[in-house]
Amino acid sequence: MMKGVTATFLRYLEEQNISAEDFFNWDKKELQGRLEKVNPDFLDSYRREEAMFSARKELDNLERHNIRCFCYGDDDYPWRLEDIPDAPLTLYCLGEADLNMAHPVGIVGTRRCTGYGVDFTRKFTAELGGYFPDLGVISGLAFGIDAAAHTAALENGLTTVAVVAHGLNTIYPAAHRDLAKRIIKEGGAIVSEYPFGTTPYRGRFLERNRIVAALSDAVVVMESEIKGGAMSTANTAFGYNREVFALPGRVSDPISAGCNHLISRNKAHLLSGAADIIEQTGWQPLGLNIQPGMRSLFPELQGDAKRIYDMLRFSHEPESLDNIHHTLRIPMPELMGLLGELEFDGVVVKLPGNRYEVGS
């Protein structure tokens, strides 16, 4: 509750063998003698007394609303946050989700998403969740890709955690209150570093992005302009040595410009499906022994077979046989033979009406 206190300051206190109790009970002169690097005004007794008063009020709010509080340095503080330089001092949590989950993936993207981004988010979450039933989806409860990620997780029975930029007495945007209630009801959580009653503003959304990044082992950007919150999350995750992935899009599409930029600058792996996550993280799904570099979740494709697969993979809806033929200019007999082989291998699925989509 003291403005200006950071994780770096708490580490400094620890180095000087000063406990939190000592800090609030010693007089200013004694603290000055031990904390030479600290501005003396910061140690004034009235500031410390005011902080204690605010903390007592906050504890009452937490108890009244059944909110958990994880404090930096405590045994139950999420371990993925401990070593980041700008770790939140407190993390308030509404809901029962385990923030130390084994397989957390951050899924972020623009509010102005397209059907391509939403559909891929849905399919990707279902695919990865099929390999990891304990998968946790971390996002920011915003419109667009964030909401699609939380919803996809819930639809597949997965845990999802929403990191928000305000106190837990409210939900922003208000349109997502029902989604937030469902997240909590189904074993997820809403988390924030901000005390009760803190209102959202622009800077706080950027601050909360680092928590999305830090709580995740891998961060996926589904769609993003060249500037935006998702790019902030990706760059922060890269700085935290997390695995970063981006869904490629058309070079002419501004909604995919950020993703394509991350891939071209080698800040993100190109994302095509669950296999990419497994290959880079080394996670072992359902007891399978997948060695690094083995893309064993779908066969390597070449030539026209790869062209067919790529067309179906990036399509918003199943494609008809005629449309595949006219788009790719593959002779019909050869096309039907390739589709038959891909269907046999489980790479594509044939639907009624001679339509095709990528297999799950």
DAKA-V623945 format. One record per residue. N is the residue number from 1. RES is the residue in one letter. SS is DSSP state (H for helix, E for strand, L for the rest). PHI is phi in whole degrees, -180 to 180 (999 if undefined). OMEGA is omega in degrees with one decimal (NA if undefined). Layout:
<<N;RES;SS;PHI;OMEGA> <N;RES;SS;PHI;OMEGA>>
//
This chain:
<<1;M;L;999;178.0> <2;M;L;-98;179.3> <3;K;L;-62;178.8> <4;G;L;98;178.2> <5;V;L;-79;179.8> <6;T;L;-128;176.0> <7;A;H;-62;177.7> <8;T;H;-62;178.2> <9;F;H;-64;179.7> <10;L;H;-64;177.1> <11;R;H;-66;177.7> <12;Y;H;-65;175.8> <13;L;H;-57;-178.6> <14;E;H;-64;178.4> <15;E;H;-61;-179.2> <16;Q;L;-91;179.9> <17;N;L;58;177.2> <18;I;L;-112;179.8> <19;S;L;-82;175.5> <20;A;H;-60;178.8> <21;E;H;-62;177.6> <22;D;H;-60;-175.9> <23;F;H;-59;-176.9> <24;F;H;-88;-176.4> <25;N;H;-104;-179.2> <26;W;L;-70;176.2> <27;D;L;-79;-173.5> <28;K;H;-60;-176.7> <29;K;H;-64;179.9> <30;E;H;-66;178.5> <31;L;H;-66;179.2> <32;Q;H;-59;-179.0> <33;G;H;-66;-177.7> <34;R;H;-99;-175.4> <35;L;L;-117;-174.3> <36;E;L;-68;-176.5> <37;K;L;-83;-173.3> <38;V;L;-100;175.0> <39;N;L;-59;-177.5> <40;P;H;-57;179.9> <41;D;H;-61;-179.8> <42;F;H;-66;-174.3> <43;L;H;-95;-179.4> <44;D;L;-58;-174.9> <45;S;H;-62;-177.7> <46;Y;H;-65;178.5> <47;R;H;-68;-179.8> <48;R;H;-71;178.2> <49;E;H;-67;178.0> <50;E;H;-63;178.6> <51;A;H;-64;178.7> <52;M;H;-64;178.9> <53;F;H;-63;179.2> <54;S;H;-65;-179.1> <55;A;H;-66;178.5> <56;R;H;-64;177.1> <57;K;H;-63;-179.4> <58;E;H;-66;177.9> <59;L;H;-61;176.6> <60;D;H;-62;178.7> <61;N;H;-63;-179.3> <62;L;H;-62;-178.8> <63;E;H;-66;-177.2> <64;R;H;-66;-175.0> <65;H;L;-108;175.9> <66;N;L;57;179.6> <67;I;L;-103;174.8> <68;R;E;-81;179.0> <69;C;E;-133;177.2> <70;F;E;-106;-177.4> <71;C;E;-107;-179.2> <72;Y;L;-56;-179.6> <73;G;L;98;177.8> <74;D;L;-78;-177.2> <75;D;L;-64;-177.0> <76;D;L;-94;177.5> <77;Y;L;-65;-177.4> <78;P;L;-54;-170.3> <79;W;H;-68;179.8> <80;R;H;-68;-179.7> <81;L;H;-90;-168.5> <82;E;H;-59;-170.1> <83;D;L;-97;178.5> <84;I;L;-74;-172.7> <85;P;L;-65;-177.9> <86;D;L;-111;-179.2> <87;A;L;-59;175.4> <88;P;L;-67;-179.2> <89;L;L;-71;176.5> <90;T;E;-134;174.8> <91;L;E;-131;-179.9> <92;Y;E;-90;-172.0> <93;C;E;-136;175.5> <94;L;E;-109;-174.9> <95;G;E;125;-170.8> <96;E;L;-104;-176.9> <97;A;L;-59;175.4> <98;D;L;-83;-178.3> <99;L;L;-78;173.2> <100;N;L;-105;-177.5> <101;M;L;-58;-172.1> <102;A;L;-73;-172.7> <103;H;E;-132;179.9> <104;P;E;-91;177.1> <105;V;E;-126;174.2> <106;G;E;-85;177.6> <107;I;E;-122;-175.3> <108;V;E;-135;179.2> <109;G;L;172;-174.6> <110;T;L;-73;172.4> <111;R;L;-71;-178.0> <112;R;L;-95;-175.1> <113;C;L;-77;177.5> <114;T;L;-110;175.2> <115;G;H;-60;177.8> <116;Y;H;-60;-178.6> <117;G;H;-68;-179.9> <118;V;H;-66;-177.8> <119;D;H;-66;179.2> <120;F;H;-67;177.3> <121;T;H;-58;-179.7> <122;R;H;-64;-177.8> <123;K;H;-68;-179.0> <124;F;H;-63;-179.7> <125;T;H;-63;178.4> <126;A;H;-65;-178.8> <127;E;H;-66;-178.4> <128;L;H;-68;177.5> <129;G;H;-65;176.1> <130;G;H;-66;177.6> <131;Y;H;-87;-177.1> <132;F;L;-132;178.9> <133;P;L;-61;178.0> <134;D;L;-94;179.3> <135;L;E;-59;173.5> <136;G;E;-116;179.5> <137;V;E;-102;-178.7> <138;I;E;-107;176.3> <139;S;E;-156;-169.0> <140;G;L;-116;174.6> <141;L;L;65;179.7> <142;A;L;-80;172.8> <143;F;L;-64;174.2> <144;G;L;86;-174.0> <145;I;H;-62;179.7> <146;D;H;-56;-179.6> <147;A;H;-63;178.3> <148;A;H;-63;-179.5> <149;A;H;-68;178.5> <150;H;H;-60;-178.1> <151;T;H;-65;179.0> <152;A;H;-62;178.1> <153;A;H;-62;-179.8> <154;L;H;-63;-179.5> <155;E;H;-65;-179.1> <156;N;L;-106;176.4> <157;G;L;69;-177.8> <158;L;L;-103;175.7> <159;T;E;-76;175.6> <160;T;E;-137;-177.1> <161;V;E;-123;178.1> <162;A;E;-105;177.2> <163;V;E;-98;-174.4> <164;V;L;-112;-172.9> <165;A;L;-110;-177.4> <166;H;L;-161;176.7> <167;G;L;-68;-174.6> <168;L;L;-83;174.4> <169;N;L;-82;-178.7> <170;T;L;-146;175.6> <171;I;L;-130;175.2> <172;Y;L;-128;-0.2> <173;P;L;-73;-176.9> <174;A;H;-60;-179.7> <175;A;H;-64;-177.9> <176;H;H;-102;178.1> <177;R;H;-63;179.2> <178;D;H;-64;177.0> <179;L;H;-63;178.8> <180;A;H;-62;178.2> <181;K;H;-61;179.9> <182;R;H;-67;178.3> <183;I;H;-58;-179.5> <184;I;H;-67;-177.4> <185;K;H;-61;-174.9> <186;E;L;-99;170.1> <187;G;L;92;178.3> <188;G;L;-92;-178.5> <189;A;E;-160;168.1> <190;I;E;-110;-176.7> <191;V;E;-127;-179.7> <192;S;E;-158;173.8> <193;E;L;-95;-172.7> <194;Y;L;-101;-178.7> <195;P;L;-65;177.6> <196;F;L;-52;177.0> <197;G;L;89;178.8> <198;T;L;-70;-178.0> <199;T;L;-92;179.9> <200;P;L;-78;167.2> <201;Y;L;-151;-167.5> <202;R;H;-50;-176.3> <203;G;H;-62;-177.7> <204;R;H;-70;178.3> <205;F;H;-67;176.0> <206;L;H;-68;178.8> <207;E;H;-64;-176.9> <208;R;H;-69;-179.3> <209;N;H;-60;-178.9> <210;R;H;-67;179.1> <211;I;H;-74;173.5> <212;V;H;-57;-179.1> <213;A;H;-65;-173.5> <214;A;H;-71;-179.9> <215;L;H;-74;-174.3> <216;S;L;-105;169.9> <217;D;L;-84;177.5> <218;A;E;-139;178.5> <219;V;E;-120;-178.1> <220;V;E;-113;172.9> <221;V;E;-102;-176.3> <222;M;L;-83;175.3> <223;E;L;-150;178.3> <224;S;L;-162;168.8> <225;E;L;-69;-177.0> <226;I;L;-66;174.4> <227;K;L;-125;178.4> <228;G;L;155;-177.2> <229;G;H;-62;-179.5> <230;A;H;-64;178.1> <231;M;H;-68;175.1> <232;S;H;-61;179.5> <233;T;H;-62;-179.1> <234;A;H;-63;-179.5> <235;N;H;-66;176.8> <236;T;H;-66;178.7> <237;A;H;-60;177.6> <238;F;H;-60;178.1> <239;G;H;-68;177.2> <240;Y;L;-87;-178.6> <241;N;L;65;171.1> <242;R;L;-87;173.8> <243;E;E;-75;-178.9> <244;V;E;-117;179.8> <245;F;E;-129;177.2> <246;A;E;-140;177.6> <247;L;E;-83;-178.6> <248;P;L;-71;176.9> <249;G;L;-142;179.6> <250;R;L;-65;-177.6> <251;V;L;-65;-179.1> <252;S;L;-88;-174.2> <253;D;L;-97;-178.5> <254;P;H;-63;179.8> <255;I;H;-70;177.7> <256;S;H;-106;-175.5> <257;A;H;-60;179.9> <258;G;H;-66;178.8> <259;C;H;-61;-179.8> <260;N;H;-62;178.3> <261;H;H;-65;179.5> <262;L;H;-60;-179.6> <263;I;H;-67;-176.8> <264;S;H;-67;179.3> <265;R;L;-92;179.2> <266;N;L;59;174.1> <267;K;L;-95;-179.7> <268;A;L;-145;171.7> <269;H;E;-78;174.7> <270;L;E;-68;-177.9> <271;L;E;-102;174.2> <272;S;L;-124;179.7> <273;G;L;169;-176.5> <274;A;H;-61;-177.9> <275;A;H;-58;-178.8> <276;D;H;-65;178.6> <277;I;H;-64;-177.3> <278;I;H;-63;-178.0> <279;E;H;-65;-175.2> <280;Q;H;-82;-178.7> <281;T;H;-85;-175.7> <282;G;L;78;176.1> <283;W;L;-61;179.3> <284;Q;L;-108;-175.9> <285;P;H;-79;171.7> <286;L;H;48;175.3> <287;G;H;80;178.3> <288;L;L;-74;179.8> <289;N;L;-103;-178.5> <290;I;L;-100;-177.6> <291;Q;L;-82;177.2> <292;P;L;-55;179.8> <293;G;L;88;179.5> <294;M;L;-94;178.1> <295;R;L;-91;-170.0> <296;S;L;-96;-178.3> <297;L;L;-85;169.7> <298;F;L;-154;-174.6> <299;P;L;-71;172.3> <300;E;L;-71;-176.7> <301;L;L;-116;179.5> <302;Q;L;-137;172.8> <303;G;H;59;-176.5> <304;D;H;-66;178.1> <305;A;H;-62;178.1> <306;K;H;-68;178.1> <307;R;H;-62;178.2> <308;I;H;-64;-178.5> <309;Y;H;-61;-179.1> <310;D;H;-63;178.8> <311;M;H;-62;-179.1> <312;L;H;-70;-177.4> <313;R;H;-65;-176.7> <314;F;L;-99;178.9> <315;S;L;-86;179.6> <316;H;L;-75;-175.7> <317;E;L;-151;178.7> <318;P;L;-55;-177.9> <319;E;E;-105;178.6> <320;S;E;-77;178.5> <321;L;H;-58;-178.8> <322;D;H;-64;-178.4> <323;N;H;-68;176.4> <324;I;H;-63;-179.6> <325;H;H;-62;-176.8> <326;H;H;-72;-177.9> <327;T;H;-76;-173.9> <328;L;H;-93;179.1> <329;R;L;58;174.8> <330;I;L;-92;179.5> <331;P;L;-52;-172.3> <332;M;H;-57;-180.0> <333;P;H;-60;179.2> <334;E;H;-66;-179.6> <335;L;H;-61;-179.4> <336;M;H;-64;177.9> <337;G;H;-67;179.3> <338;L;H;-65;179.2> <339;L;H;-63;177.4> <340;G;H;-64;179.3> <341;E;H;-67;179.6> <342;L;H;-66;177.6> <343;E;H;-68;179.1> <344;F;H;-63;-180.0> <345;D;L;-80;179.6> <346;G;L;80;-179.1> <347;V;L;-76;176.5> <348;V;E;-126;179.0> <349;V;E;-123;177.2> <350;K;E;-91;-179.1> <351;L;E;-111;176.7> <352;P;L;-55;179.4> <353;G;L;85;-179.2> <354;N;L;54;176.0> <355;R;E;-111;-174.2> <356;Y;E;-133;171.9> <357;E;E;-146;179.0> <358;V;E;-68;178.3> <359;G;L;-71;-179.4> <360;S;L;-85;NA>>
//
